[in-house]
Amino acid sequence: MSLKVSTDLTHFLKLELLKAGIAVVDQFGRDLRILCPFHSEHEPSFGILRDGRAFYCFGCGAKGNWNTLAQKLNLTPLDLRTQKMGILNLDQIPALNGHLRAILEEPLSKPAEKVLNRIETSPWMGVWRGVSEDVLLDVGARLWFDEKSQCNRILFPVTSSGEEVGFVAATLVKGIKPKYRNSEGLPSKSSFFLLDQSQKKFGKSGLALVEGPFDAIRLYSCGIPAAAILGTNSWSDKKAEHLAYRIGTGRVVVVMDGDSVGKKAARKIFSDLEKFVNVSHLTPPEGTDPGDMPLIYVEGLRRMLFPPSYKPLSSTK
């Protein structure tokens, strides 16, 4: 049977989801958050608009409308043909806005045909800028000769929800520019470096948000979950909303560089994130960044992110 309803279907959606044994974990603006029924997860990455017109999972990429979901889960469908009862015609959705509309209107970023399979790299060996070989291998480091710059680089894959979307590579030779090179087609406006690895290793209760890859790697090596935004120019409202979905109810600490540019970026990022998540900020000493700030600041960051009883997932059995 079909059911005609108004645009706010919160009560109806909650009752229907309970039939499938799914509880609404959180309400986020116009969305209801649930644990995705299509893949295993511990934090909700599945959002459903309260009017039933769209759902999207940031974990596995599943998307559609309520009727799509109802069919898969054997729930009650909606009558989406009538506009009079709530503008629910999926062919005419000008009112649909926010991050779900952006996602549904634009094709998902696809990996560049597994970039790392199309270039020649070698196994990484040794320490880099004080970071141990074990940590570097843990985050996927490879040695790559960059023919364009005619230099060796240390290369790191960039993933999004487990899928490779490109890479970043840092020069190993002083004076070579650019210092970092991104793979062609890397969706930097929607990607974070080291986010997947950090959440897999430490969970989703906290995250240090930094600017560059080495900043993230250095904190990761110190036992702190970190993700790099891949440059302040790549920050956007869409990126803030995506991070909010990934971090859920966890805490974010914004740690940009200690110079004037970094402080300006930190204010912008903090302002964008505070609408969605529990966020605070830490400013390194002038002239330093998260990659070389004193250890007392690193320890202070740890205390901002975690209570004394916290244990990372990798240390639990």
N, C-alpha and C positions, 0 to 999 in steps of 0.2 A: 504494500500500500504506500501511497504518498501522503505527505503531510504539508499543509500550507502554514507557514509561520512568519513571524515578524523578523526583522533583521538581527535582533539580539537573541541568539539561540542558546545562550550559555547554559540555562537549566536543562533544556532538551539535549544538548550535546553531552553534558555531563552524565545524564541518566542513560543515554544510549551507549556511551563508552563503558559505563559500569557493566552493561550487559556482556561486554567482551572482556571483562575483568581488568579494565584500564581506568585508573584514577587520574584526574587532572591534578598535576603536581603544583602548577603555578599559573597565575593569570598575569599576562605581560601585555599591557596596553590593550590592543584590540584582539590579542591572541590568547588562546589557551595552550598551555604547555603540557605535554605528556611524554612518557618514555615511548620511544618509537616501537610500534608493534612489528616492524619489519626487520629490525636488527637488535642485537643485545647492546645495552648501554646502562650506565649507572646514573647519569645526569640527563635531564630532559632536553632533547635537541629537536623535538617534533612540535611545530606550531600549527594551530588551527584557527583561522579567523572565526570570530564569534557568529558571523552571519552564514557560515558554512560554505562560502564561495571558494575557499582555497585552503590547502594545507601544504606544508613543506617540511622536510627533515634535513637539517644541516649535517646530520651524520652520514646518511646513506643516499640522500638526494631524491627520495621518494616525494612525489608531488601530485596534486590533483585537486578535486573539490570533495565536498562531503559525500556526494553520491558514489564517487570512486572508492572512498574509504568504506562506506556502508556496504558496498557490494563485496569488498574483500573480507569484511569482518561480519557479514550477515546481520547488518543493522538496518534501521528504518531509513529509507531515502527521503530526501526533501523534494518538493515540487519546485524545481528551479526554472520553470518556464514562465512563471508569472512575475511581472515587475510590480504589479499593484500591491502585492503582499509584502514587498520588501526589497525590490530591485535586485532580484536574485537570478537574472538572466546572465549566464556566463559569457554570452556573446557581446554583452554591453555592460562592461564593468568599469566605467570611468571613475567611480567613487572608490575603487580599490586602490589603496595607497600604502606607503611605508615599505618596509623591507620585503614583504612577500610579493607586492606588486612588482618591485624591481626584479626580483628573482624570476617571477613567472613571465615577465615581458622580455627578459633577456636570456639568451641561451647560456647554459652553465659553462663556465670555463673548462675546457678540456685539456688534459695533459698534452704537451707538444710531442705526441707520438713517442713518449718515453725518451726524453732528451738524452738521458745518460746512456741510452742504448745506441745513440747515434754519434757519440764522440768517443775518442780514445782516452781512457784514464788508467791510472795505475793504483795499486793499493797504497794507502798512506802509511808511512812509518815515521815515528818520532814525535817529539814535542813541538808545539807551535805556540809561540807567545806565552809560554808558561803553562799551557794546558796539556795534560798528559795524553799520551797516545791512546790509552783506553777510552778516555772521554771523547776524543776526536773520532775514533772508530764507532763509538756508540751513537754519534750524531751523523754518521754516514760520510765522513771525510774521505776524499779521493785526491790524488795528485793528477793535475791536468796541465799540459803544455798549451798555452793560449797562443795560437799562431798569429792572431791579429795584433796582440801586444808583444809577441816574441818573448814570453816569459813563462816561468812555471807559476801555477796558482794552486792554492788549496781550495778544493771545490766541495760544496755542501748541497745536498738535494733540498728542495723546498716541497713540502707535501701539504695537502689540504684534505682532511678527513681520510688520511691514509693513501691518497692518490698523489703521485708525483706530478707537479705542475711546472717544474723547472729547476733551476739551480742558481746559487750565488757563488762567486769565486773570488778569493782575495789574493792579491799578488804576494809573492814571496821575495820580491826584489824591491829594495827601497828606491823611491824616486819614480817608479813606473805608475803612470796614470792611464785609466782610472784605477784607484786602489781596489775597488770592487767592480765586478762585472756580473750582470744578471743575464741569464739565458734569454734568447729572443722569444718574445711572446709570454714571458713570465707575468701572470696577472697580479702585479704587486699591489694594485688598488684593492684587492680582495684577499690577499694571502698574508700569512704570518710565518716567519721563519722560526722553527723549533717548537711551535705550539703543540703539534701532535706528539712529539717525543716527550715534551714536558708533562703533558696531561697523562700520557701513558705511564710515565715513571713516578710522578708525584701526585696524580689525581687532579681534581678540579677545585679544590678548596682555596687555592690562591695562585696568583700569577704576577710576576714582575714584567711590566711592559716597557721595552727599551727600543732604541732606534736601530742599531746596527747588529749584524750577525755576531761579531766577536763579543759585543756586550752581553748578548744572550748566552753564548757559549761559556763565557767566564762565570756568569752567575750559575748556570747549569752545573758547571764543574764544582761549584761550592755548595751544591745540594739545594739550589733554589730554582723552582720552576720559572722559566723565563721565555718570552717570545719577542721577536724583533718585528717592528712595523715595516722594515725595509726602506727606511728613509722617511723624513717628515713630509716630503712632497707626496708620498703615497697614502697619507692619512685621509680618510673621508668619513662622512656620516654612515655610509653603508658598511664600512669596515668596523665602526663602533658598534653597529647593530649586530653584525656577524659575531664579533667578539663576545657581546652580551649573551648570545645564544650558546656559545661554546663554554663560557665560564659559569653560566647559570647563577647560582646564589653565592659563588665564591667571591673572594676579595681580589681586587686589582690594585697594584701599586705602580703608578707611572714614574719611571726613572729615566728621564732624558739627560742629555749632556749638561754639564754645569755652566756652560757659557750662555750668553744672552739669547742666542738662537734656540738653544735647547730649552731654556726657561720659557720662551714664548710658545714653543711647540707643546711643552708640558701643560701650559694653561689651556690651550685649545683642546688637547686630547682629554684632559681632566673634565672640562666643561661638557664635551660630547658624551663622555662615558657616565657622568654622574646621573644622567637621565635614566640609565638602565641598570647599573650595577653598583655594588659597594666599592667605592674607589677612594684612594688617597694618593699622596705623592711624596717622593723623596728627592731632594736636590743634592747631587754630589758637590763636593767643593769646587770652587771656581777653577777652571782649567783642567778638570778631570771629567771622566765619563764612567758609566757603569762597568766598563771593561778594565779600568785601572784605579777606581776609587779605593780609598783605604779600607782595610778589612773591617774596621770598626763600623763603617757605613754598611758593608755587606751584612754584618751581624745585626745591625739595626733594621735592615730591610727584612731579614729573616724573622725577626720578632714582630714586625708589622704584619707579615703575612700569616704567621702560624702561632698558635698557642704552644706553651712548653710541652704539652702532651702529644703534639703532632708527630706522626711517623709516616714517611713516604710509602707509597704502595709497594715500591721495590724492596722495602725492608720488612714487609709483612709476609707471613706464610699462610 
